[in-house]
Amino acid sequence: MAAQTFYASQAERFTLDPEGPVPHPTQIASSLADPERLNLFARVVCAGPEGLASGDLRADGPQAAKRLARLLRDGLLQERNERIVADTGVFQEAVEGRRPVDTAPVDTLFHEGRLRELPTKRTLRRATLRRVADRLFSPEEEYTEKQVNSAILTCFDDPSAMRRYLVEEGYLEREADGSRYRVARA
């Protein structure tokens, strides 16, 4: 009987707060990978919205109480008014919480802060050049060619090509003698 009390308190300890974090999909899959836990989950789901009496499920022994504790902890089951009910919405919540975030096409060109290549498509290349200019150069500053090259090298391996594109596309202005650069005025 002491073991049942211990496991019952473990199950209660692992009851998820409805406002708490949503488990990761792999955690849910891991929880249901055990055939006995899957069977227990299926029993509760088949019981419908009223679920099963928590005392009956815990009375099945310490192993059953352990399985119940795991399903409660992972959010697949919840305890409400001494009843164990299935929370099938946890599947949708777990997947929705991990959907990829929409990213701008420019973001896909960068890897760990470095531009992998300059796009050939003009609209995407212009958006990329805008991103580089905004990140590397301040409108209030003037830069030498060496400073421009050093800044570009932080994100791209060919500073002369990038510098040329930035000037040609109108993101940087260059003195006639090539000695000074500044952000182009809008």
Accessible surface in RSA format (square Angstrom, percent):
REM  Atomic radii and reference values for relative SASA: ProtOr
REM  Chains: A
REM  Algorithm: Lee & Richards
REM  Probe-radius: 1.40
REM  Slices: 20
REM RES _ NUM      All-atoms   Total-Side   Main-Chain    Non-polar    All polar
REM                ABS   REL    ABS   REL    ABS   REL    ABS   REL    ABS   REL
RES MET A   1   183.92  95.2 139.69  92.5  44.23 105.3 128.16 109.0  55.76  73.9
RES ALA A   2    85.56  78.7  69.72 107.6  15.84  36.0  77.01 108.4   8.55  22.6
RES ALA A   3    50.42  46.4  40.98  63.2   9.43  21.5  47.58  67.0   2.84   7.5
RES GLN A   4    48.66  27.2  47.30  34.6   1.35   3.2  19.82  42.2  28.84  21.9
RES THR A   5    89.71  63.8  84.72  85.9   4.99  11.9  69.63  93.5  20.08  30.4
RES PHE A   6   110.04  55.1 104.57  64.8   5.47  14.2 109.96  66.7   0.09   0.2
RES TYR A   7    38.68  18.1  38.68  22.0   0.00   0.0   9.51   7.1  29.17  36.0
RES ALA A   8    22.37  20.6  22.37  34.5   0.00   0.0  22.37  31.5   0.00   0.0
RES SER A   9    55.80  47.2  50.54  67.5   5.26  12.1  39.77  84.7  16.04  22.5
RES GLN A  10    43.56  24.4  43.54  31.8   0.02   0.0   2.24   4.8  41.32  31.3
RES ALA A  11     0.00   0.0   0.00   0.0   0.00   0.0   0.00   0.0   0.00   0.0
RES GLU A  12   102.35  58.8  87.76  66.4  14.58  34.7  28.78  55.7  73.57  60.1
RES ARG A  13   158.69  66.6 125.71  64.1  32.98  78.5  69.23  94.6  89.46  54.2
RES PHE A  14    51.95  26.0  46.99  29.1   4.96  12.9  50.45  30.6   1.50   4.3
RES THR A  15    48.82  34.7  30.13  30.5  18.69  44.5  28.68  38.5  20.14  30.4
RES LEU A  16    44.79  24.9  39.07  28.0   5.72  14.4  40.63  28.5   4.16  11.2
RES ASP A  17    88.14  61.7  75.64  75.3  12.50  29.6  36.56  86.0  51.58  51.4
RES PRO A  18   107.67  78.5  76.22  69.5  31.45 114.3  80.69  66.6  26.98 167.7
RES GLU A  19   156.79  90.0 125.85  95.2  30.94  73.7  55.86 108.0 100.93  82.4
RES GLY A  20    24.06  29.7   0.00   N/A  24.06  29.7  11.48  31.5  12.57  28.2
RES PRO A  21   117.47  85.6  99.51  90.7  17.95  65.3 111.50  92.1   5.97  37.1
RES VAL A  22    53.00  34.9  39.29  35.6  13.71  33.0  40.79  35.4  12.21  33.1
RES PRO A  23    11.34   8.3   4.17   3.8   7.17  26.1  11.34   9.4   0.00   0.0
RES HIS A  24    80.36  43.9  78.48  54.6   1.88   4.8  56.75  58.5  23.61  27.5
RES PRO A  25    41.20  30.0  35.02  31.9   6.18  22.5  36.79  30.4   4.40  27.4
RES THR A  26    93.11  66.2  87.83  89.0   5.28  12.6  71.86  96.5  21.25  32.1
RES GLN A  27    62.38  34.9  56.28  41.1   6.09  14.5  24.47  52.1  37.91  28.7
RES ILE A  28     7.26   4.1   7.26   5.4   0.00   0.0   7.26   5.2   0.00   0.0
RES ALA A  29    63.11  58.0  51.52  79.5  11.59  26.4  58.96  83.0   4.15  11.0
RES SER A  30    52.93  44.7  45.23  60.4   7.70  17.7  27.32  58.2  25.61  35.9
RES SER A  31     0.00   0.0   0.00   0.0   0.00   0.0   0.00   0.0   0.00   0.0
RES LEU A  32    28.41  15.8  23.40  16.7   5.01  12.6  23.71  16.7   4.70  12.6
RES ALA A  33    77.97  71.7  45.91  70.8  32.06  72.9  56.80  80.0  21.16  56.1
RES ASP A  34    43.47  30.4  38.00  37.8   5.47  12.9  11.81  27.8  31.66  31.6
RES PRO A  35    96.87  70.6  89.86  81.9   7.00  25.5  92.29  76.2   4.58  28.5
RES GLU A  36    90.63  52.0  88.47  66.9   2.16   5.1  26.45  51.2  64.18  52.4
RES ARG A  37    40.41  17.0  40.41  20.6   0.00   0.0   0.00   0.0  40.41  24.5
RES LEU A  38    86.88  48.4  86.88  62.2   0.00   0.0  86.88  61.0   0.00   0.0
RES ASN A  39    83.93  57.9  78.77  76.1   5.16  12.4  18.06  43.5  65.87  63.7
RES LEU A  40    12.31   6.9  10.65   7.6   1.66   4.2  11.77   8.3   0.54   1.5
RES PHE A  41    16.96   8.5  16.96  10.5   0.00   0.0  16.96  10.3   0.00   0.0
RES ALA A  42    42.77  39.3  39.56  61.0   3.21   7.3  42.77  60.2   0.00   0.0
RES ARG A  43   109.30  45.9 100.08  51.0   9.22  22.0  44.28  60.5  65.02  39.4
RES VAL A  44     0.06   0.0   0.00   0.0   0.06   0.1   0.00   0.0   0.06   0.2
RES VAL A  45    61.53  40.5  49.34  44.7  12.19  29.4  51.11  44.4  10.42  28.3
RES CYS A  46   112.49  85.1  75.40  84.1  37.08  87.2  33.52  84.9  78.97  85.2
RES ALA A  47    22.85  21.0   5.32   8.2  17.53  39.9  17.55  24.7   5.30  14.0
RES GLY A  48    25.68  31.7   0.00   N/A  25.68  31.7  21.94  60.2   3.74   8.4
RES PRO A  49   127.81  93.1 100.81  91.9  27.00  98.2 113.52  93.7  14.29  88.8
RES GLU A  50   107.07  61.5  95.75  72.4  11.31  26.9  58.46 113.1  48.61  39.7
RES GLY A  51     2.11   2.6   0.00   N/A   2.11   2.6   0.00   0.0   2.11   4.7
RES LEU A  52    47.66  26.5  47.24  33.8   0.42   1.1  47.66  33.5   0.00   0.0
RES ALA A  53    29.26  26.9  26.31  40.6   2.95   6.7  26.31  37.1   2.95   7.8
RES SER A  54     5.22   4.4   5.22   7.0   0.00   0.0   0.00   0.0   5.22   7.3
RES GLY A  55    48.15  59.4   0.00   N/A  48.15  59.4  39.39 108.1   8.75  19.6
RES ASP A  56    97.29  68.2  91.27  90.8   6.02  14.2  25.36  59.7  71.93  71.7
RES LEU A  57     2.13   1.2   1.35   1.0   0.79   2.0   1.35   0.9   0.79   2.1
RES ARG A  58    18.94   8.0  18.85   9.6   0.09   0.2  12.41  17.0   6.53   4.0
RES ALA A  59    66.34  61.0  42.56  65.7  23.78  54.1  43.27  60.9  23.07  61.1
RES ASP A  60    84.56  59.2  50.09  49.9  34.47  81.5  21.66  51.0  62.90  62.7
RES GLY A  61    16.56  20.4   0.00   N/A  16.56  20.4  16.56  45.4   0.00   0.0
RES PRO A  62    59.57  43.4  59.57  54.3   0.00   0.0  59.57  49.2   0.00   0.0
RES GLN A  63   104.26  58.3 103.90  75.9   0.36   0.9  46.49  98.9  57.78  43.8
RES ALA A  64    11.46  10.5  10.47  16.2   0.99   2.3  10.47  14.7   0.99   2.6
RES ALA A  65     0.71   0.7   0.71   1.1   0.00   0.0   0.71   1.0   0.00   0.0
RES LYS A  66   106.81  52.1 101.73  62.4   5.09  12.1  54.66  49.2  52.15  55.5
RES ARG A  67    56.57  23.8  55.23  28.2   1.33   3.2   9.97  13.6  46.60  28.2
RES LEU A  68     0.31   0.2   0.31   0.2   0.00   0.0   0.31   0.2   0.00   0.0
RES ALA A  69     7.08   6.5   7.08  10.9   0.00   0.0   7.08  10.0   0.00   0.0
RES ARG A  70    53.04  22.3  49.64  25.3   3.40   8.1  15.79  21.6  37.26  22.6
RES LEU A  71     0.00   0.0   0.00   0.0   0.00   0.0   0.00   0.0   0.00   0.0
RES LEU A  72     0.00   0.0   0.00   0.0   0.00   0.0   0.00   0.0   0.00   0.0
RES ARG A  73    89.59  37.6  85.06  43.4   4.53  10.8  28.55  39.0  61.04  37.0
RES ASP A  74     0.03   0.0   0.00   0.0   0.03   0.1   0.03   0.1   0.00   0.0
RES GLY A  75     1.03   1.3   0.00   N/A   1.03   1.3   0.75   2.1   0.28   0.6
RES LEU A  76     0.00   0.0   0.00   0.0   0.00   0.0   0.00   0.0   0.00   0.0
RES LEU A  77     0.00   0.0   0.00   0.0   0.00   0.0   0.00   0.0   0.00   0.0
RES GLN A  78    18.57  10.4  18.57  13.6   0.00   0.0   3.52   7.5  15.05  11.4
RES GLU A  79    41.67  23.9  23.04  17.4  18.62  44.3  12.13  23.5  29.54  24.1
RES ARG A  80   125.60  52.7 119.16  60.7   6.44  15.3  53.46  73.1  72.14  43.7
RES ASN A  81   142.87  98.5 113.18 109.4  29.68  71.5  35.37  85.1 107.49 103.9
RES GLU A  82   137.73  79.1 130.40  98.7   7.33  17.4  46.91  90.7  90.82  74.1
RES ARG A  83    87.18  36.6  87.18  44.4   0.00   0.0  35.95  49.1  51.23  31.0
RES ILE A  84     0.00   0.0   0.00   0.0   0.00   0.0   0.00   0.0   0.00   0.0
RES VAL A  85     9.25   6.1   9.25   8.4   0.00   0.0   9.25   8.0   0.00   0.0
RES ALA A  86    27.88  25.6   6.60  10.2  21.28  48.4   6.60   9.3  21.28  56.4
RES ASP A  87    32.88  23.0  29.65  29.5   3.24   7.6   4.06   9.6  28.82  28.7
RES THR A  88    78.64  55.9  69.60  70.6   9.04  21.5  36.63  49.2  42.01  63.5
RES GLY A  89    32.79  40.4   0.00   N/A  32.79  40.4  29.20  80.1   3.58   8.0
RES VAL A  90     5.10   3.4   5.10   4.6   0.00   0.0   5.10   4.4   0.00   0.0
RES PHE A  91    74.76  37.4  72.80  45.1   1.96   5.1  74.66  45.3   0.11   0.3
RES GLN A  92   114.05  63.8 105.94  77.4   8.11  19.3  35.61  75.8  78.45  59.5
RES GLU A  93    86.36  49.6  80.92  61.2   5.44  13.0  31.79  61.5  54.57  44.6
RES ALA A  94     0.50   0.5   0.50   0.8   0.00   0.0   0.50   0.7   0.00   0.0
RES VAL A  95    77.59  51.1  75.56  68.4   2.03   4.9  76.63  66.6   0.96   2.6
RES GLU A  96    79.61  45.7  64.06  48.5  15.54  37.0  17.48  33.8  62.12  50.7
RES GLY A  97    59.77  73.7   0.00   N/A  59.77  73.7  29.35  80.5  30.42  68.1
RES ARG A  98   103.10  43.3  76.27  38.9  26.83  63.9  40.57  55.4  62.52  37.9
RES ARG A  99   145.35  61.0 129.07  65.8  16.28  38.8  49.09  67.1  96.26  58.3
RES PRO A 100   125.49  91.5 101.17  92.2  24.33  88.4 111.66  92.2  13.83  85.9
RES VAL A 101   126.83  83.5 108.63  98.3  18.20  43.9 113.98  99.0  12.85  34.8
RES ASP A 102   141.85  99.4 116.34 115.8  25.52  60.3  41.28  97.2 100.57 100.3
RES THR A 103    83.72  59.5  55.42  56.2  28.30  67.4  46.13  62.0  37.59  56.8
RES ALA A 104    45.32  41.7  33.77  52.1  11.55  26.3  40.42  56.9   4.90  13.0
RES PRO A 105    89.34  65.1  83.73  76.3   5.61  20.4  89.17  73.6   0.17   1.0
RES VAL A 106     8.44   5.6   8.44   7.6   0.00   0.0   8.44   7.3   0.00   0.0
RES ASP A 107    55.61  39.0  44.42  44.2  11.20  26.5  18.51  43.6  37.10  37.0
RES THR A 108    79.64  56.6  67.38  68.3  12.26  29.2  63.68  85.5  15.96  24.1
RES LEU A 109    26.25  14.6  25.31  18.1   0.95   2.4  26.25  18.4   0.00   0.0
RES PHE A 110    30.31  15.2  15.63   9.7  14.68  38.2  15.86   9.6  14.45  41.4
RES HIS A 111   105.11  57.4 100.15  69.6   4.96  12.7  67.18  69.2  37.93  44.1
RES GLU A 112   156.27  89.7 112.30  85.0  43.97 104.7  52.87 102.3 103.40  84.4
RES GLY A 113    47.58  58.7   0.00   N/A  47.58  58.7  30.31  83.2  17.27  38.7
RES ARG A 114    84.07  35.3  84.07  42.9   0.00   0.0  54.46  74.4  29.60  17.9
RES LEU A 115     7.70   4.3   0.00   0.0   7.70  19.4   0.00   0.0   7.70  20.7
RES ARG A 116   150.00  63.0 116.44  59.4  33.56  79.9  59.07  80.7  90.93  55.1
RES GLU A 117   113.03  64.9 110.78  83.8   2.25   5.4  29.33  56.7  83.70  68.3
RES LEU A 118    28.28  15.7  13.37   9.6  14.91  37.5  13.37   9.4  14.91  40.1
RES PRO A 119    13.99  10.2   4.95   4.5   9.04  32.8  12.25  10.1   1.74  10.8
RES THR A 120   130.51  92.8 110.30 111.8  20.21  48.2  81.42 109.4  49.09  74.2
RES LYS A 121   142.75  69.6 133.70  82.0   9.05  21.6  85.76  77.2  56.98  60.7
RES ARG A 122   138.05  58.0 132.59  67.6   5.47  13.0  50.07  68.4  87.98  53.3
RES THR A 123    99.69  70.9  90.89  92.1   8.79  21.0  83.87 112.7  15.82  23.9
RES LEU A 124    43.05  24.0  40.20  28.8   2.85   7.2  43.00  30.2   0.05   0.1
RES ARG A 125    33.79  14.2  33.79  17.2   0.00   0.0   0.71   1.0  33.08  20.1
RES ARG A 126    80.20  33.7  79.97  40.8   0.22   0.5  15.98  21.8  64.21  38.9
RES ALA A 127    42.78  39.3  31.55  48.7  11.23  25.6  38.90  54.8   3.88  10.3
RES THR A 128     0.00   0.0   0.00   0.0   0.00   0.0   0.00   0.0   0.00   0.0
RES LEU A 129     0.00   0.0   0.00   0.0   0.00   0.0   0.00   0.0   0.00   0.0
RES ARG A 130   105.58  44.3 105.58  53.8   0.00   0.0  42.49  58.1  63.09  38.2
RES ARG A 131    57.18  24.0  54.33  27.7   2.85   6.8  13.81  18.9  43.37  26.3
RES VAL A 132     3.14   2.1   1.48   1.3   1.67   4.0   3.14   2.7   0.00   0.0
RES ALA A 133     1.90   1.8   0.70   1.1   1.20   2.7   1.05   1.5   0.86   2.3
RES ASP A 134    90.49  63.4  61.73  61.4  28.77  68.0  28.71  67.6  61.78  61.6
RES ARG A 135   145.07  60.9 108.67  55.4  36.40  86.7  50.39  68.9  94.69  57.4
RES LEU A 136    46.50  25.9  24.58  17.6  21.91  55.1  28.63  20.1  17.86  48.1
RES PHE A 137     9.26   4.6   0.00   0.0   9.26  24.1   1.36   0.8   7.90  22.6
RES SER A 138    37.96  32.1  32.26  43.0   5.71  13.1  28.94  61.6   9.03  12.6
RES PRO A 139    96.15  70.1  75.07  68.4  21.07  76.6  75.33  62.2  20.82 129.4
RES GLU A 140   147.87  84.9 108.91  82.4  38.96  92.8  68.72 132.9  79.15  64.6
RES GLU A 141    90.41  51.9  86.92  65.8   3.49   8.3  14.07  27.2  76.33  62.3
RES GLU A 142    83.47  47.9  67.27  50.9  16.20  38.6  24.19  46.8  59.29  48.4
RES TYR A 143    30.63  14.3  30.63  17.4   0.00   0.0  25.52  19.2   5.10   6.3
RES THR A 144    47.40  33.7  47.40  48.1   0.00   0.0  44.24  59.4   3.16   4.8
RES GLU A 145    69.52  39.9  67.83  51.3   1.69   4.0  17.17  33.2  52.35  42.7
RES LYS A 146   163.62  79.8 157.62  96.7   6.00  14.3 104.15  93.7  59.47  63.4
RES GLN A 147    92.08  51.5  86.49  63.2   5.59  13.3  30.61  65.2  61.47  46.6
RES VAL A 148     0.00   0.0   0.00   0.0   0.00   0.0   0.00   0.0   0.00   0.0
RES ASN A 149    35.53  24.5  35.53  34.3   0.00   0.0   9.24  22.2  26.29  25.4
RES SER A 150    61.83  52.2  54.81  73.1   7.02  16.2  32.91  70.1  28.92  40.5
RES ALA A 151    22.08  20.3  14.97  23.1   7.11  16.2  21.54  30.3   0.54   1.4
RES ILE A 152     0.00   0.0   0.00   0.0   0.00   0.0   0.00   0.0   0.00   0.0
RES LEU A 153    88.36  49.2  79.22  56.7   9.14  23.0  79.64  55.9   8.72  23.5
RES THR A 154    89.98  64.0  66.69  67.6  23.29  55.5  71.62  96.2  18.36  27.8
RES CYS A 155    10.57   8.0  10.57  11.8   0.00   0.0   8.80  22.3   1.77   1.9
RES PHE A 156    20.27  10.1  20.19  12.5   0.08   0.2  20.27  12.3   0.00   0.0
RES ASP A 157   116.04  81.3  95.91  95.5  20.13  47.6  35.02  82.4  81.03  80.8
RES ASP A 158    63.11  44.2  61.18  60.9   1.93   4.6  21.44  50.5  41.67  41.6
RES PRO A 159    26.56  19.4  26.56  24.2   0.00   0.0  26.56  21.9   0.00   0.0
RES SER A 160    51.75  43.7  51.01  68.1   0.74   1.7  28.88  61.5  22.86  32.0
RES ALA A 161    13.56  12.5  13.51  20.9   0.04   0.1  13.56  19.1   0.00   0.0
RES MET A 162     0.00   0.0   0.00   0.0   0.00   0.0   0.00   0.0   0.00   0.0
RES ARG A 163    33.53  14.1  33.53  17.1   0.00   0.0   0.00   0.0  33.53  20.3
RES ARG A 164   116.42  48.9 115.18  58.7   1.25   3.0  45.80  62.6  70.62  42.8
RES TYR A 165    60.84  28.4  60.84  34.6   0.00   0.0  19.53  14.7  41.31  50.9
RES LEU A 166     0.00   0.0   0.00   0.0   0.00   0.0   0.00   0.0   0.00   0.0
RES VAL A 167    30.00  19.7  20.38  18.4   9.62  23.2  20.38  17.7   9.62  26.1
RES GLU A 168   119.30  68.5  81.49  61.6  37.81  90.0  43.45  84.0  75.85  61.9
RES GLU A 169    25.29  14.5  13.10   9.9  12.19  29.0   3.81   7.4  21.48  17.5
RES GLY A 170    42.19  52.0   0.00   N/A  42.19  52.0  28.48  78.2  13.71  30.7
RES TYR A 171    16.31   7.6  14.26   8.1   2.05   5.3   7.18   5.4   9.13  11.3
RES LEU A 172     2.39   1.3   0.00   0.0   2.39   6.0   0.00   0.0   2.39   6.4
RES GLU A 173    60.32  34.6  56.91  43.1   3.41   8.1  29.65  57.4  30.67  25.0
RES ARG A 174   112.14  47.1  84.78  43.2  27.36  65.1   6.69   9.1 105.46  63.9
RES GLU A 175    61.37  35.2  56.47  42.7   4.89  11.6  11.61  22.5  49.76  40.6
RES ALA A 176   118.80 109.2  69.23 106.8  49.57 112.8  81.95 115.4  36.84  97.6
RES ASP A 177   117.44  82.3  76.38  76.0  41.06  97.1  51.26 120.6  66.19  66.0
RES GLY A 178    17.87  22.0   0.00   N/A  17.87  22.0  12.95  35.5   4.92  11.0
RES SER A 179    53.88  45.5  40.58  54.2  13.30  30.6  41.96  89.4  11.92  16.7
RES ARG A 180    85.22  35.8  85.22  43.4   0.00   0.0  27.85  38.1  57.37  34.8
RES TYR A 181     1.83   0.9   1.83   1.0   0.00   0.0   0.00   0.0   1.83   2.3
RES ARG A 182    46.65  19.6  46.65  23.8   0.00   0.0  10.98  15.0  35.67  21.6
RES VAL A 183    23.31  15.3  18.79  17.0   4.52  10.9  18.79  16.3   4.52  12.3
RES ALA A 184    23.98  22.0  11.08  17.1  12.90  29.3  11.08  15.6  12.90  34.2
RES ARG A 185   176.49  74.1 150.65  76.8  25.84  61.5  77.93 106.5  98.56  59.7
RES ALA A 186   153.17 140.8  72.19 111.4  80.97 184.2 108.80 153.2  44.37 117.5
END  Absolute sums over single chains surface
CHAIN  1 A    11317.7       9325.6       1992.1       6131.6       5186.1
END  Absolute sums over all chains
TOTAL         11317.7       9325.6       1992.1       6131.6       5186.1
